[in-house]
Amino acid sequence: MRQKIKQLVEKRITGEGMIQTSIKGVSLFRVTQAIPCSPAVYDPTIIVILNGKKEAILEGERYIYDNSQYMCCTVSLPVEAGTPEASVDEPLLGVYISLNTKVMTELAIEMENTIGTIKQPKSSTQPQGLSLANWDDAFADALLRLLQLDGTSDASILGESRLRELYYAVLKGDAGISARRAFGVGNEIARSIDYLSVNLDKNVTIDNLASLVGMSRAVFHRKFKQATRMSPIQFMKSMRLNNAAMRIATGMNVSEAAMKVGYVSSSQFSREFKRMYGKSPKQWSHSTPLLELEAKIAH
C-alpha cells in the first residue's frame, strides 16, 4: 500500500518544492537538495515521508524519520528541521497534513466518552507534543483514500470526511496518546501554546498563561516541560526567535521580523538572536538561500 501511495504522490509532484492539493490542509513536497537543520516552527501537523529522510531537533534531541514512521506534532513547537541527505538521486518526498484542531478535539472527546480517559504511557523518551508513529494498516488505508481524491471532482465533497478518517487513524495509532492528550479533555498545555502562538507580538507572561488554563505557576511549569522539553520561558524565546529566523529566511527585513515577534528593542533582538544561532540577523539573512523551502514545509 505504501508503494501505491508513493507512486500516487510521484505522479502529482515532479518538480522541486511544495504544492497544495485540492484537499484543504493537504500538501505534497519534493526536495532534491540537502538542507541543513535550521530554526523552524512545527504547527500541529502530520508529516509523512515516502522517500528519503527528514530530521527535527527539539532541545538537543534528534528525531530522524523516514517511510517507516510518520511524525505527529500536536502543538506548535520551536525546532530545528532539515533534510541533510536529500539529493537528486534520492529526493525527499512526502505529504504534509495540517491538523484541524476543532475536528481533532471533537474526535478525541468522542473517543474518551466511548473508551474512557487517557492511560498514561509507562515510559517514553518523546515529549508529549511530538511523536514518531509506526504506520499501521488503518493509517495507510486512510492516507491512500485521502490522496486518491486529489484532482477529482469528489475532493470538495469527500475531502473533509476522508481527512476525519485519517485523524481517527492517528488517534487510534502509536501517536494516539499524545494526540488525545493535546486535543481531548485536559488539553490545558495545548491551549496555552495555541494562545501564545497567536500572540507572539504581545507581552505574554508565564502568569498570564497559567491563569488562562487555571493552574498554579508551579504545576503549569511542570506540565509544560513534560509536553515540550522546555520551560515556558525557554519556549517563548525559542518560538519568537525561530519565527523571526523563518521570516528573515523568506526575505523579510530584520527590524520588521523582530517587531512581528514582539521585540521592541532591535539591539536586544540582535543580541539574543546571535546567542541562539551564532550569527547576527544580518549574517543569517545572507547565509540561508535554501531555508525558504524548509520554512514552508515546517510551517
C-alpha positions in Angstrom: 0.0 0.0 0.0 2.9 2.4 0.8 4.2 1.8 -2.7 0.8 2.8 -4.2 0.8 6.0 -2.1 4.4 6.8 -3.2 3.5 6.3 -6.9 0.5 8.5 -6.5 2.5 11.3 -5.0 5.3 11.0 -7.5 2.8 11.5 -10.3 1.4 14.6 -8.6 4.7 16.4 -7.9 7.6 16.2 -10.3 9.4 19.4 -9.5 11.2 20.9 -6.5 9.1 22.5 -3.8 5.7 22.2 -2.2 2.3 22.1 -3.8 -1.2 22.3 -2.4 -3.6 19.5 -3.3 -7.2 20.0 -4.0 -7.9 18.9 -0.4 -7.7 21.8 2.1 -4.8 21.3 4.5 -3.0 18.7 2.5 0.2 19.4 0.6 2.9 17.4 -1.2 6.6 18.2 -1.2 9.7 17.1 -3.0 13.3 18.2 -2.1 16.3 17.4 -4.1 18.9 19.5 -2.3 20.4 18.9 1.2 19.1 21.5 3.6 20.9 21.7 7.0 18.8 21.7 10.2 17.8 25.3 10.9 15.2 27.1 13.1 11.6 26.3 12.2 8.2 26.0 13.9 6.2 22.9 13.6 2.5 23.7 13.7 0.0 20.9 14.6 0.6 18.6 11.7 1.3 15.1 10.3 4.4 14.8 8.1 4.6 11.6 6.1 7.8 10.6 4.4 7.6 8.4 1.3 11.2 8.6 0.2 14.3 9.8 1.9 14.7 11.0 5.5 13.8 14.1 7.4 15.2 15.4 10.7 13.9 17.5 13.5 15.8 18.6 16.6 14.0 19.6 19.8 16.1 20.8 22.8 19.1 18.9 21.5 17.2 15.6 20.9 17.4 14.5 17.3 14.4 12.8 15.6 15.1 11.2 12.3 12.1 9.7 10.4 11.6 8.1 7.0 8.9 5.9 5.4 8.7 3.6 8.4 7.3 6.2 10.7 5.2 9.4 10.4 5.7 12.5 12.5 2.8 13.8 14.5 3.1 17.2 16.1 0.1 18.1 18.2 1.2 21.6 19.4 3.3 24.3 17.9 6.9 23.6 18.7 10.1 25.6 18.0 12.5 23.1 16.5 15.4 22.9 14.1 14.4 21.0 10.9 16.1 20.0 7.7 16.7 17.4 5.0 20.5 16.9 5.3 20.6 13.8 3.0 18.3 14.9 0.2 19.7 14.7 -3.4 18.6 14.5 -7.0 19.2 10.7 -6.9 17.5 10.3 -3.5 14.9 13.1 -3.2 12.8 13.7 -0.1 9.2 13.0 -1.0 6.3 13.4 1.4 2.9 14.6 2.5 2.2 17.5 4.8 -1.2 17.4 6.6 -2.4 20.2 8.8 -4.3 19.1 11.8 -7.7 20.8 12.1 -7.7 21.4 15.9 -11.5 21.7 16.0 -12.1 18.3 14.3 -9.3 16.6 16.3 -10.9 17.9 19.6 -14.3 16.6 18.6 -12.9 13.2 17.7 -10.7 13.0 20.8 -13.6 13.8 23.2 -15.9 11.4 21.4 -13.2 8.6 21.8 -12.8 9.4 25.5 -16.6 9.3 26.0 -16.6 5.9 24.4 -13.4 4.2 25.7 -12.6 6.2 28.8 -9.8 8.6 29.9 -6.3 8.5 28.6 -3.9 6.0 30.1 -0.5 7.4 30.8 2.3 5.6 28.9 4.6 3.5 31.1 7.6 5.3 29.8 8.5 7.5 26.8 11.6 9.3 25.6 9.5 11.5 23.4 7.9 14.8 24.5 4.2 14.7 24.7 3.8 17.3 21.9 5.8 15.3 19.3 5.6 11.6 18.3 7.1 9.4 15.8 4.5 6.7 15.0 4.7 3.5 13.1 2.4 3.1 10.1 -0.4 0.7 10.6 -3.0 -0.7 8.1 -5.7 1.8 9.2 -3.4 4.8 8.7 -2.0 3.6 5.4 -5.6 2.9 4.1 -6.9 6.2 5.2 -4.0 8.1 3.7 -4.4 6.3 0.3 -8.1 7.0 0.2 -7.4 10.7 1.0 -4.8 11.2 -1.7 -6.9 9.4 -4.3 -9.3 12.3 -4.1 -6.7 14.8 -5.2 -7.6 16.3 -8.6 -11.0 14.7 -8.7 -14.4 16.3 -8.6 -15.1 14.3 -5.4 -12.4 16.2 -3.4 -14.6 19.2 -2.4 -17.4 16.8 -1.2 -15.5 13.9 0.4 -12.3 15.7 1.4 -13.4 16.6 4.9 -14.7 13.1 5.7 -11.6 11.4 4.4 -9.4 13.8 6.5 -11.6 12.9 9.5 -10.9 9.2 8.8 -7.2 9.9 8.7 -7.3 11.9 12.0 -9.2 9.0 13.6 -6.5 6.5 12.5 -3.9 8.8 14.1 -5.8 9.0 17.3 -6.0 5.2 17.4 -2.4 4.6 16.4 1.0 5.0 18.1 0.6 8.8 18.3 -2.8 8.4 19.8 -2.0 9.0 23.5 -0.1 12.3 22.8 -2.8 13.4 20.3 -5.7 12.7 22.7 -3.8 14.5 25.5 -3.4 17.6 23.3 -7.0 17.6 21.9 -9.1 15.8 24.4 -10.2 16.6 28.0 -7.3 18.1 29.9 -5.7 19.9 27.0 -4.6 22.9 29.0 -0.9 23.0 27.8 -2.0 22.8 24.1 -4.4 25.6 24.7 -1.7 27.8 26.3 0.7 27.1 23.4 -2.0 28.0 20.9 -2.7 31.3 22.8 1.0 32.1 22.8 1.5 31.2 19.1 -1.1 33.8 18.0 0.1 36.4 20.5 3.9 36.4 19.9 3.9 40.1 19.3 2.3 40.8 22.7 3.8 40.8 26.2 2.5 37.4 27.4 3.8 36.3 30.8 4.0 32.9 32.5 1.4 34.0 35.0 -0.9 35.0 32.1 -0.6 31.5 30.6 -1.0 29.7 33.9 -4.1 31.8 34.8 -5.5 31.2 31.3 -5.7 27.4 32.0 -6.5 27.6 35.7 -3.2 26.2 37.0 -0.7 27.4 39.6 2.6 28.6 38.2 4.5 25.6 39.6 2.0 23.0 38.2 1.9 24.8 34.8 5.7 24.9 34.6 6.0 21.1 35.3 3.3 20.1 32.8 4.6 22.4 30.2 8.1 20.9 30.4 6.6 17.4 30.1 4.9 18.4 26.9 7.7 20.4 25.2 11.0 19.5 27.0 11.3 23.3 27.6 10.4 25.7 30.4 7.7 28.2 29.4 10.3 31.0 29.3 12.7 28.9 27.1 9.7 28.0 24.9 8.6 31.6 24.4 12.1 32.8 23.5 12.6 29.9 21.1 9.2 30.5 19.4 9.9 34.2 18.9 13.4 33.7 17.6 12.6 30.7 15.4 9.6 32.6 13.9 11.8 35.6 13.2 14.5 33.4 11.7 12.0 31.8 9.3 10.7 35.3 8.3 14.2 36.5 7.6 14.9 33.4 5.6 11.9 34.1 3.4 13.0 37.7 2.7 11.5 39.9 5.5 13.9 42.6 6.7 15.4 42.2 10.2 13.6 45.0 12.0 10.2 44.0 10.7 10.8 40.4 11.7 11.8 41.5 15.2 8.7 43.6 15.6 6.4 40.8 14.3 7.5 38.5 17.2 7.3 41.1 20.0 10.8 42.7 20.2 10.7 46.4 20.9 14.5 46.8 21.0 16.3 45.8 17.9 19.6 45.6 19.8 18.1 43.1 22.3 16.8 41.1 19.4 20.1 41.0 17.6 21.9 40.1 20.8 19.5 37.2 21.6 19.4 36.0 18.0 23.2 35.8 17.8 23.3 34.0 21.2 20.8 31.4 19.9 22.1 30.9 16.3 25.8 32.0 16.4 25.2 34.6 13.7 23.8 38.1 13.7 20.4 38.5 11.9 22.1 40.3 9.0 24.6 37.5 8.6 21.8 35.0 8.8 19.9 36.7 6.0 22.8 36.3 3.7 23.6 32.6 4.5 20.2 30.9 4.2 19.4 30.5 0.5 17.8 27.0 0.8 15.8 27.7 4.0 12.7 29.2 2.4 11.6 25.7 1.2 12.2 24.2 4.6 10.3 27.0 6.3 7.3 26.2 4.0 7.5 22.5 4.9 7.8 23.2 8.6 5.2 25.9 9.0 
